[in-house]
Amino acid sequence: MGIKVGNWKIVVVLVVSTFVASGCFAGTDAYSAAEPANFLWGIWHGWTAPLAIILHFFDDQVRIYEPDNTGILYDIGFYMAIISGFGSLGLSRRKIKRNRR
């Protein structure tokens, strides 16, 4: 038994992708009052929020929400990503089929 080789590849890709994307998480020193996070970064931070929560346990600088942002546009992008199901289309959910007899 054991874990198949294909499963290990998926785990390695996910772990590496998380560390590569960690430079783009909210709360890092990538943004300032002179160059705040914009609408598109709001979408990205909304999509990466679940990973940011986990990464926050290991790095106190990583946050879910970027305080240095453009205001309402960043908020709209962030909220759109959160309610859309973190990158998936939240409006296209499967209907539950019930057997009626």
C-alpha positions as CSV (number, residue, x, y, z in Angstrom):
1,M,0.0,0.0,0.0
2,G,1.2,3.5,0.7
3,I,0.9,6.7,-1.2
4,K,1.2,6.6,-5.0
5,V,3.9,8.6,-6.7
6,G,1.3,10.7,-8.5
7,N,-0.2,11.9,-5.2
8,W,3.3,13.0,-4.0
9,K,3.7,15.1,-7.1
10,I,0.4,16.9,-6.4
11,V,1.4,17.6,-2.8
12,V,4.8,18.9,-3.8
13,V,3.3,21.2,-6.5
14,L,0.8,22.6,-4.0
15,V,3.5,23.2,-1.3
16,V,5.8,24.9,-3.8
17,S,3.0,27.0,-5.2
18,T,2.0,28.1,-1.7
19,F,5.5,29.3,-1.0
20,V,5.9,31.0,-4.4
21,A,2.6,32.8,-4.0
22,S,3.4,33.8,-0.4
23,G,5.2,36.9,-1.7
24,C,1.8,38.1,-3.1
25,F,-0.2,37.6,0.1
26,A,-1.7,40.6,1.9
27,G,0.2,42.2,4.8
28,T,3.7,41.8,3.3
29,D,5.8,44.8,2.6
30,A,4.9,44.8,-1.1
31,Y,2.5,47.7,-0.7
32,S,2.7,51.2,0.9
33,A,0.7,54.4,1.1
34,A,2.5,55.6,-2.0
35,E,1.7,52.4,-4.0
36,P,-1.4,50.7,-2.5
37,A,-3.0,47.5,-3.5
38,N,-5.6,48.0,-6.2
39,F,-8.8,46.2,-7.4
40,L,-6.9,43.2,-9.0
41,W,-4.9,42.7,-5.9
42,G,-8.1,42.7,-3.9
43,I,-9.3,39.8,-6.0
44,W,-6.1,38.0,-5.6
45,H,-6.1,38.5,-1.8
46,G,-9.7,37.2,-1.6
47,W,-8.7,34.1,-3.5
48,T,-5.6,33.5,-1.4
49,A,-7.4,34.2,2.0
50,P,-7.7,30.5,3.0
51,L,-4.0,29.9,2.5
52,A,-3.2,33.2,4.2
53,I,-5.0,32.2,7.3
54,I,-2.9,29.0,7.5
55,L,0.3,30.8,6.7
56,H,-0.4,33.4,9.3
57,F,0.3,30.8,12.0
58,F,3.9,30.6,10.8
59,D,4.5,34.2,9.7
60,D,2.9,37.1,11.6
61,Q,3.4,39.5,8.6
62,V,1.0,37.6,6.3
63,R,-2.6,38.9,6.6
64,I,-5.9,38.2,4.9
65,Y,-6.6,41.8,4.1
66,E,-4.1,44.5,2.9
67,P,-4.4,47.7,5.0
68,D,-2.6,49.8,2.3
69,N,-5.2,49.7,-0.4
70,T,-7.1,52.0,-2.8
71,G,-10.3,51.9,-0.8
72,I,-13.6,50.9,-2.2
73,L,-12.2,49.3,-5.4
74,Y,-9.9,47.0,-3.4
75,D,-12.8,46.2,-1.1
76,I,-15.1,45.3,-4.1
77,G,-12.4,43.0,-5.6
78,F,-11.7,41.3,-2.3
79,Y,-15.4,40.8,-1.6
80,M,-16.1,39.5,-5.1
81,A,-13.4,36.9,-4.7
82,I,-14.7,35.8,-1.3
83,I,-18.3,35.4,-2.3
84,S,-17.4,33.7,-5.6
85,G,-16.0,30.7,-3.7
86,F,-12.3,31.5,-3.8
87,G,-11.8,31.4,-7.5
88,S,-14.7,29.1,-8.6
89,L,-18.0,30.3,-10.0
90,G,-20.3,30.4,-7.0
91,L,-23.3,30.9,-9.1
92,S,-23.0,27.6,-11.0
93,R,-23.6,25.1,-8.3
94,R,-25.0,21.7,-9.0
95,K,-28.6,21.2,-8.2
96,I,-29.4,18.3,-5.9
97,K,-31.5,15.7,-7.7
98,R,-34.1,14.1,-5.5
99,N,-35.8,10.8,-6.3
100,R,-39.5,11.3,-6.1
101,R,-41.6,8.2,-5.9
